[in-house]
Structure formats: structure tokens, C-alpha cells
Amino acid sequence: MAPPNSRPGPSNLVTRILSALVLIPVVAAAIWLGRPWFDALVILFAGLMAWEWARIAGRRRNPDDPTPAARLPVSDWAMPGLVLAALAVSILLVERAPRPLPIDLPVWLLVLCGALVALIVAWPAHRRRAVWFPLGLLYVAIPSLALLRLRDDPVTGLGIETLAWILALVIATDTGAYIAGRSIGGPKLAPRISPNKTWAGLLGGVAAAALAGFLAAWWLDGPSVWNLMILSGLLAVIEQAGDLVESAFKRRFGMKDSSHIIPGHGGVLDRVDGLLTVSVAVALLDYFGKGSVLSWL
């Protein structure tokens, strides 16, 4: 995500708004329509994230060339391809599975085999750095599968509501962190990873997420208001942690943005890093709670 204290210029801000106005209705429509449209959207975004990850991990440090090569070596294309193949086959395997998290043995074996193949294919070109490729496959594939199962909730049928709450929570967290970080400033949260993030920004994100939880509880008229507010605030911390993980990965390879696919926003990874961690956390809660968290909270 963009650092809380970043100051986009007027033209860039307009571009960011226009991109959001295009993306939000597309995502909302896909969530509402469900299979196969939401599956296709997740697979598309997963492929783009895998390409961005491979593009960064495959970069060789060169002070005279601050950007990665536009074209990936043939070996590096294996990771995006493996992610797409793993997700496509996994959808077929778990289409009728009764569990909200894809923990079925064939799915896990498929993902782990894909990670192993990614390591083997990347090893000749990258040697010890090849480990970043299977890590990237797991980083992309597991949250993507979690999102698919959250939408197709076979237990409570609250997939649309759950994803709407998650997206509102993530957007609220980023917005609250941005506003609080810029207006308050103060001590840095993790200066070696993301110099612009502050503790004030984190608290602002938590407060905004709690507000999103309050509105979601009021809208759904089911979950306990206080419980959903507290859970939303805790998930805001996980969302910001996901942001920091992706920032640490990019900093490791000297990158600022994962790509420039989304005008004004950077790459797909830059936009959904917090969503990835939140989706896994909520999917785990759904699994251990035997149904959507919104049904038993």
C-alpha cells in the first residue's frame, strides 16, 4: 500500500480516484455474481500478483538500473503459470467441499507440489535466491484459495456479506492509517521496513476498522456490535502487518512499487497486500468456528 505520509500530486490523485472508480464496481459485481465470475477475477489477480513477485524476486541488484527487467527469463514465468494452474485445478477439487478453508489434502498437495516445482525451475538461474519463488507461490495461492472459499460459503451462505465486510474493513484501515499518519505523524512504526508508517497511522487504521465493524453489524443486524468492532480492530492490525510484509519483500530487492499495472496505485500486490493476510485470518476463523464468523460472533 502507499505509505501513510506519501503526498501524491493532484494529477496522480485524480488518476488514483479514476482507477478506484473502475476497479471497485468490477470487484463488487464479481462478488455479487459469484462463480464463475469471481473465480475468474481471483485467478486473474493471482496471476498478476505472481508475475509481479517473480519480476521482483528475479531482479539482480544493479545500482545503475533501479527497475527490474520488463521481460522475465523463461524460468521465471514458471511461477505465475504454476499459480494459475494450481488455482484452476483447486477450484475443481474444492468446488463442492463443505469446508470454508481449502484444507483438503489434494489441494494442499497441489499447492506444495507447485511450490516445489517453482523452486526446481528457478534454481538454475537464481541458486539460493530461488527460495523466493516457492515462497511467492504460497503467498499468492493460499490467500486466493481462502477468498474463493469465503465467497462460496457452503455452511451459512454468507459469502457476499463476509467479503463485503472484509473489503470495507481493509479500505477503512488504509484510509484511517493514511489520514492519521499524515495529520498526526509521530513515532515511526517500522522505520527500517516502511519509513513513512507511524504508530498514529496504525491506531487510526484500527479506529477506522472498528467503525467499519460497527456499520457492518448494524447493516447485517446479526453479529454482536461490540464483538464485530473488536474483531475488526484486531484484523486491522493483521492488515497492516500484511502491508509491512510486502514492503519488507520489496525493500529486500530495492523496489518501491511491485509494478505499474494499476494507474496511480502501482501494482496489484501494492493494493491487496493487507487483503491477503486478512482473508486467511478470516478463513481460519470460519473454519474453526464451523461457519462464517458473521453467523456466530
Secondary structure, DSSP 8 states (H G I E B T S, - for coil): ---TT----HHHHHHHHHHHHHHHHHHHHHHHH-TTHHHHHHHHHHHHHHHHHHHHHT----TT--S--SS--GGGGHHHHHHHHHHHHHHHHHTT-SSSS---HHHHHHHHHHHHHHHHHHHHHHGGGGGHHHHHHHHHHHHHHHHHHHHT-TTT--HHHHHHHHHHHHHHHHHHHHHHHHHT--SEEETTTEEEEEHHHHHHHHHHHHHHHHHHHHHHT-S-HHHHHHHHHHHHHHHHHHHHHHHHHHHHTT-S-S-S-BTTTB-HHHHHHHHHHHHHHHHHHHHHTTS-HHHH-
